[in-house]
């Protein structure tokens, strides 16, 4: 019901904002971002077991297994944690229901990786949320038998939203132990109880509750003896820091500086090895001082050559490759190439031609599905509509665009969510306007205000 209501909103950015508001409710998004995001855990008790109804269930879990497409290790992990020892029990091959449920019956936890691959609802949920985060939104589901624990204490490299779907689970959350573990780039290894102090938060999540914790916060969950637990962890912001941007930016800035500024191409002093290096770090030498000042000066000057916008575009390009494809509402499908009524009928193809005219009104399917990037090979338009629900199963999808079309792409972005006539696109000729609109429509990037053909 929630996803259907969001589908009535014309602007995909508003859909993402409203879904996020629902996710952290009754805490406001502003309060969440100001007090909790990347700072501190948040516990939301709702007293509403049906809050997440329809998102995912044990019945859905069983249906996924019965679909016959789940493999151990690739899609499903069987785990246990007892007496301080974490074990994975994955056999090889297909995860058949009889085998999987036998593991569960014997006290093993089941982790379904990337449930969006199998569940249209989870796919829809994450495809909306990813645009709000401007970062990949992923998920895993965890089904744990009563009285057991499936995983050792650890911290992750993602912002985690734990949605308790069924049953209940006992959670303990611990603050980062050192400054180096605050907002870490990578997840930790399994930790032992002896390595932990006292939890900063201890609670029992019940169906409808939410627990958020930032990356770097150690956590562990175990089931009470009287109930199983099913939860889904929604994640985002993996490798999405300032440092990750600079990893793209600084090499590009240095390359540009080397090409444009002779100072970066001048040779190092002939004798610098004699007074620089760790062995000489405690030596008082005016040559060392001058060398350090020179390096600092070049680094400060490097900012002038930093192609910041181009580096952001490269990160956006990577994000679009990470993205799930959009889920279309019925009306969007009818107004897009996915609902175009081309078919075989009476011995031949019917309604094949896509007849876009100057008066056809169009708009982007979603605001966040495209990105223009200027690259050495030309102007590339990256898009998400042909992505797979399986992470990186496909190569990045892009079109090489005539540079004269960039103004029209930007016009479509700035006009969204309003429809504009093809004739209003700022191309040189009507032929170019129709050609561009037809190309984007065929890739699922554009929709029309009215179906082009009705059968």
Secondary structure, 3 states (H helix, E strand, C coil): CHHHHHHCCCCHHHHHHHHHHHHHCCCCHHHHHHHCCCCCCEEECCCCCCCCCCCCCHHHHHHHHHCCCCEECCCEEEEEEECCEEEECCCCCECCHHHHHHHHHCCCEEEEECHHHCCHHHHHHHHHHHHHHCCCCEEEEEEECCCCCCCCEECCCCEEEEEEEEEEEEEEEECCCCHHHCCCCCCCCCECHHHCCCCCEEEEEECCCEEEECCCCEEEEECCCCCCEEEEEEEECCCCCHHHHHHHHHHHHHHHHHHHCHHHCCCCCCCHHHCCCHHHCCCCCHHHHHHHHHHHHHHHHHHHHCCHHHHHHHHHHHHHHHCCCCCCCHHHHHCCHHHCCCEEECCEEECCCCCCCCCCEEEECCHHHEEEEEECCEEEEEECCCCCCCCCCCCCEEEEECHHHHHHHHHHHHHCCCCEEHHHCCCCCHHHHHHHHHHHHHCCCEEECCCCCCC
